[in-house]
Amino acid sequence: MNPLQLAVRVLRHDSRTRTSAILTAAGVMVATALVLILTALPNAAQARTDRSSWQDGHQGVSDTGGVELASQDYVRGEMITRLDVSGATGGGKAPEFPAPGEALLSPALAEKAAALPDGELADRFPQRIAGTIDPGLLRYPEQLVAIVGHPQGALDEAAAVANPYSSVTIQAASEDLLLQPMALFGLFVLAAPSLVLVASASRLTAARRERRMASLRMAGATPSQVVSTVAAETGLAAVVGTAAGVLLTWPLRYLIAMIPWGNGTWFVSDITPSIWAVLGVAIGVPALVVASSVLGAGRVVRAPLSAATGQQRGRPKAWRLLIIAVVAALFVLGMVKYDDGAGFLVLVLPIAAVAWSFSLIGPWITATIGRLFARVWRGPSVLLAGRRLVSDPKSAYRSSSGMVLAVFIGSMALTALPAMTAGPNSMGSWDEEGVILADVPSSRAPELRQRLTEELAAQGVRATVADYEQVLIGGAGDSSTFGLVIDCRAAREVTPFRPSCEGPPGVHMPSGQPTSELTVTPSTSGSDRPPATPLPPGTPVIAEPNLDTVLIDPGAMPAMEGSEQATLSVLPPTGADRITVRTAMARTIPGADIESIESRNVAGDVQTGDLHRITVIGLSIASVLAAGSAAITAAGSVIDRRRTLGALIAAGTQSRVLVRALHVEAALPALVAAGIATAGGTGVCLGLLSVLDQSTTLTPAILAPIVLGLLVAALAASASGLMLRKISAEPLADE
């Protein structure tokens, strides 16, 4: 009889081995589906990028003579991608551009424009909507996109050439950059509890199988025959589970596609794993499961008599505590090296070492607590649990090891989230709260300011419209500081600065700044900074004790060399006028990004929401996997010790005492694992934030991993109690 036939016969006649195989197949199925979905996410991000690349705009004049300006706008908490075009499409997968005076809208934007008042959204586009954009050309199904056609010459070609990377490109790239490491991170974090779940299921009858294999070995079976039999038993379940996992992936894609990322959900086709990923997982997962079971059979091969008699393995020693000092020193050294300018990679190894150290110190802590209970506790149930933890702490801790990595990473994420969400809630030091901004070419700033003022006046809005340019101001002794070229009275309206504006146009200077040999250079110039422009001798310099920034009246400035970009700043008189101002700016300055506090906060809010969502989902999946593996391990532990437990019951031990002992025995390691992983994750994250000069606030959410540990402990305790009641009803002679 070959090993496969032997494995099939065992499965047919041993119900517990059959149960173990079914649970192993279920664990492999879940792990396979998770791995396939996670490996598909980077490709899904790339599919989004490829499909919507035309929206970035071929900034500048294309080969077909067209001009494209990509920009972002905002309406009621959502971003609008807008492509202002003239002429024919520049190529790629872009739809045919609309004629001048026409617009194409995405289906979601068309519905929104029809639902909202015209003045709020529809008036930002020409009157005639020529049609809708094919959903297959959108980044995600709900994306708000508009292509607006203009006559030849209406768009500023210089602006297109000056901004080769539009904000649309930058926003899309930031989403992709975040998603790809998150997918790899999730693969790493969820792989551990998945493998532990599979290992727990395969070890459900580990003692029984170990005794069976030891008997075969002592009866004359060679090591290769024993290993082949173990591989055949596990391989059957692994192959079936992998096939079921691949099949499960297909309906699972529809659920994953509904989870938002960035500003929208997914097309189902994006979540489809490649054929190479399916083949790799179909081969790799069963191979890993079989390899794991074969490695676990080493004791049977090396010492079959020890395995047959159930001798205990060595207990963990106290030297394991030195690991804490070693990994802590390694992490501190990594932080020092990073602070000295080394890359982030110097911190990866120490963080991995911290996570690995839990598997060494966890059993020792479990054994120590068990020893403490055995010495000081006088209740029979806790005394029994304590002695069990002392006798085999590795097995007791193993049931909770699957959640350690997830809790560790989750604690890091929950500690870092307050720091990551504490973004700026103002426009910065240059702008007054409430203004709406748009960058424009310096040469056209006065003209556009005048047109915008007239447009707003025609709408009955008396808003303050100003333009300014950021400059670098040099002085005597090679000193320099940043400042603004802006009308003094306008500065009092659209910036937080309050200059006195008395006397002729001049330079308003904070106290303590050099006042002689002043020069001005555009701060927006790149590495090829133009030569500084000196201010004319005799330019009035007004010292302003309450001013933080240098302000220069345009009337005091000569023509500045290298000036390229200015900013139009509009302060609506009331909140109700903000929509009118946005509409007027969209029509007056086509192709310009229209920014405000609320639109700038959208990107941060979306990113924060993504991080919260992915943290909650990751912890939830890890909780389910960890709870499953803990429950299976706890039940398997009861099955393996049925002979001992049956003897205790036969000797008169009450079942409720044993149930209580099993509850303590199952719950305590889970709490130990959750506690040390939470402490480690929080400490590591605080260290990382310190080297990044970031501060955070520890919120009650940091206790979520502890709650996870409690849930895992409760489920494991319930499983062990139920299994004891089941096997206690069976005749002990069956063992």
Summary of the structure (lengths in Angstrom):
residues: 735
radius of gyration: 34.1
end to end distance: 25.4
largest distance: 109.9
contacts: 2530
relative contact order: 0.11
helix: 62%
strand: 12%
